[in-house]
Structures are given as C-alpha cells and as structure tokens.
Amino acid sequence: MAALAACTPNGTVPSPVGANATSEVPPASGTPSVATPSVEPTEPVPVAAPVEPAPSSDTPASTAPSHSVAPQHSLTDPASPWVVVNKHLALAPQDYVPADLVQPGVRLAVSGEAALVNRTTAAAAEKMFGAAAAEGVIMTLASGYRSYSTQVTTYNGYVASTGQVAADRASARPGHSEHQTGWSFDIGDGAGACSFQPCFAEQPAAVWAKANAHKFGFVVRYPWMFHDTTGYFYESWHLRYIGIEAATDMATRGIATLEEYFGLEAAPDYL
C-alpha cells in the first residue's frame, strides 16, 4: 500500500509513482525559495503501513473534550485554533487567508509564504523551538502557510501528471489543506537527511516534539496508525496548534486525533 502524506512542500510535478507517496507538494513553479540552511526535501518513499479498522462513527463520550475545554472554540471557523480541516471538511471560505500571518523568530528552512504562520502559532512556536534548543535539539520551520492559489497549482499539477484518483491520494484538494489555516507547520532538523520521510520520526526533533509539543499547544496532527481516521499516514513532522489546554488534555488522556477528540467522523477519503 502506498503511503499517503499530507504535506511535503518541495519538489517537481510528480511521477505516477511519486504521486502515491507524497502530498501537497508544490510543483517547481509554486515552490517557495529556500533560505539558509538550504535543504531541498525529497519526496517521501512509499512505505507499507499496517491497515487498521476505521474507528466507529459512534465516538464514546470518554473521548470528548473535558468540560473545561469543550466550549472554548469553533470547529468550523478557520480563524479558530480548533478548526478541523480534513477530506470531509473544507475551509469556509475555501480561499481563506489568515489576517495575521507573520514570520516567527525561529530557525527557518524556507522563505516566502512558507515561512509564515498566524500570530498565535508563531508565538507558541518561538517558545517551543527555544525550549528544544535549550535541550540541545535543533528544530527548523520547514513549511508553514500555504495559500489557496498555491494549493490549486499543486493539486492541478498532480491531476495533470497522474490523474484524479492518484492526485486525491497524494495532495489535498484546494481548500482542504491544513497549511492554509496558519495553524500548522512542518518541522525539520536542519540536516535534511530524513526531511518529510518516514525516518524523520527517529530524528531528535521529531522525538522531542512528540514528547513535548503539547506543552506549547501543539499536537502531531497525523499520528502513527490513524490513517483510517485522518486520511494520511504518519507525519512526524506536521504539527498543529490547538492551545496548551486542549493539547495537554489530549496527551493526558491518550487521544490521538482531532477527529476523535472533537467527536467527528473519520475522514479517510473525500466524500
């Protein structure tokens, strides 16, 4: 089974083989310029992943947010830190642009729009990157905001190269990319050896983020073995801000996905 991926930011229009392995990869015309350190991510290698049954649509009450967390934010407003974007839920409006995009004061591996996130995410990222550095862990921002127009170019490139079915396995349809919200970004380790590939999960940056990101309000959005819920295989590099209280609640209670946490249906494929 070819691995699905939600967000590999660099590369050319893929071959039919590559399209089954990567996702949201802007073709050359839409690729952001790369800043120091200059790291050109490669396409993820297709890897076999165990198939697990999709979770029941009847989410048990125990997986809902705790009472203190539940009433805080909208799940549909793209300006909300709890907005859920997946293969069933598109942004509204689909061409949404965050009003407060900024470049965080962290080590960057990209420039242009890809170096931006919204202001709240930027502040949290600066604290997280600083904490990681204090423990000797190098972390870079490898891909942040991605506009609707960039995603149109990306997705259409896949369709032209590989066809609709393969494109839907490889790239988020425009309006369905979490990167467009400004609430998410991908991390690297500054070296690039395993950038956007399964082996990144074993690198210090990914190991540290998995253990500590919730302390700063982030979750690993596409966790291991939950592709039948999220629509994508494990992406140890893709972090999503939802706030410290909710992220810590999820970590403490062992809840892996936003779909489960907010009581939403699994979204393995487009409707």
N, C-alpha and C positions, 0 to 999 in steps of 0.2 A: 504494500500500500504506500503510495507516495505521501510524503509529509506535507501537510498544509502549514502555511506560515502567514502571519498577519502583516508583517511589517519589515521587510528588508529594503532599505531605502535607496541603494545604488545599484547600477547595472544597466545593461542594454536590454532592448526588447528581447525576451527570452526565446529559446528554442522550445519546441514542444515538450522536451524532457524537463527543461528548467521550469517551465510554467507549472508543472505539477508539484514543484518543490518549494517555491517561494511565493511571496505575496506583497502587494502594494509596492512594487519596485519601479520607480520612475524610469522610463527609457532615457537614453542619453540626452534628449532634448529637454527633459524635465528634471534632470539630476542636479541637486544643489552642489555648488562648488565646495571643495573640501579644504578645510583650514588645518593648520598645524595642530596635532600631528597628522600628516597626510596618510590616511588609511582608506583604501578602496575596498569596501566589503565585497566579498564574493557571494555568489548565490548559494544558499544552503544546499547541502547534498541530500537528496531524497533518502529518508530513512524509514525503515519499517517500524511501525508503532502498534502495540497491542490494541486490539479493539475491545472496548468495554461497552456494556449496555448503556443506553441513554437513561439518565435519571427520570424518575416518574414525574409526570406533569403535576401530580398532587404533592407539592412540596410540603413536608411536615412542618408543623408550627415551630418546632425547635430550631429550624434553620432561618427563621425570620429575624430581622434586626431586633436587638434588645429594645425595650420600651423607651429608654433614654435616647437612643439613636434614631429610631424609626421615623419620627415626624419631621425631621430637620430639612430635607431637601427633595426636590422634584426628580423623578426618574426620566422625564421626557424633555425638560428644558435644557438645551445644550450648554447654557451658562451655569448649570448646576453641577457640583462635584460628584453627584450621584447619577448623572445621566448615563443610561445604558445604551450603547450602540453595538449592534451585532447584526447577523444576517437576517433577523426578523424585524429589527428595529432600526429605522433610518433616522438621521438627524432631521429636525424640522425647524427652520427650513433646511433643505438639503445642501444649499450653498452657504451655510452658516459660516461666519467669520468671527472669532472671538474679538471683543472690543479692546482687550487689554494685553495683547501679545507683547512680550518683552524678551530680551536675551538674558538668561540668568548668568550670574557671575560664577560660572563653573568651567571646568576644562572642556573645550569643545573639539569635536572631530569633524564638524560640518560648519557651514556658514549659510547666509541667506535665510529663507523662511524655515529651513530645517533646524536652525539654531534657536528658534523661538518656542516659547510655551506661554500659557497665560500667567498673570502676575502671581496668583496664589501658588500655582505649581512651581514657579521659579523660586519663590521664597523658600518653599519646602525642600526643593532640590538643592539649593545652596546649603542648607543645614545638613542634609543627608550626605552630600558629597564631602562637606567639611568633616563630618564625623567619620566617614570612611577613610579619608586621608589621614586623620589623627590616629587611625589604627593601621596605617601603612598600606591601605588598599587604594589603588589608582582606579578612578572611575571617570569616564568621559560621557558627554552627551553625544550620542551617535546619530540620532534622528528625532526631531521634535515635531513641530507643527507641519501639517501637510494640507494645503488648500484644496478646495473642491476642484479647481481647474487643473491642479497638478494631478489629482486622482483621476480626473477624466482622461487626461493624456496617458496616464499609467494604464488604466483599465482598457482603454481603447487599443493601446499597443498590444496588450495580451490578446484581445479578441482578434485583432488583425493577424497576429502571428500564430495563434494556437486554436482559435475558435471559442465560442461562448462557453461551452462546458468546461474546457480546461481553464479559461480565464476566471470562471467563478471559483475554481479550486485554488487558484493562485493569487488572486488580487481582490481586495474589497471593492465592491461596486461604489461608484461615486456617491457620497452621502452616507456610506456605511463604514467609513474609516474612523476609528477612534482617534487617530492622529489629528483629525480635523478639529477636534474639540478644544485642543490646547491643554487638555488634562493628562496627556500621556506623552511618554518619550521612551526611546530605546537607549540603553547604556552600552558602553564598550569599556575596554580596559586599557586603551592607549596603545596596545601592541598590535591588535588586529588579527592575530593568528586564528582565532575562532569566532570572529565577528559574524553575528547572525547565523551561526551554525550550531548544531546540537551540542558540540563540545564546549560551547561557551558556558554551559551550565556548571562545568567543573572549574572555571576560572575564578580567581578570588573575588572579582567584582560581583559576579552572579551569586556566588556562595554567600557573600556578605549581604547583598541585597535581599536574598531570600530570607535570611535570618533577622534582618534589622529594618527593612524598608517600612514595615508597619509603624515603627516608632516615629516616623516622619510623615505618615499619612498615605503611604503607597502600598499597593498590592501588585504581585506578579499576575497580570491580567489573564494570561493563557497558561495555566498550570499543567503539570505533567498528568497525563491520563484523563483529562477532562475535555478532549476534543469533541466528544459527542454532545457536550453542553455548550461550549464556546464557539465551535465551528473551526477551531485551529488547534494544531498540535503544540506541544510545549514550546514557549518562547521565554527563556530565562532572562532575556534582555528587555522585555517590554514591561514597563512599569506604568501604573495608573494611579493618579491621586484621587482619593475619596475622603480624605480627612483622617486625622490621627485616631479619633474615637471609633469610627467605623472600621478602619483598617486593623486596629488593635482588637476590636470585637471579633472580627473575622478570624484573626490569628489565634486568639484565645480559645475560640470555640471550634477551631479546625474546619472552618467553612472556606472552600477553595475558590469559588467563582461568584461573580456578581449576580449571575442569573439565579443561583441557589440562594444567596444571601437576601436578595430582594423578592424572592418568591416568584420569579419569572420562568417561563417555559424555556427549555433547551432550544438552542438555535444552531443546529449543525449544518443546515443548508438554507438557501434563500427560499422564501415561500413562493 
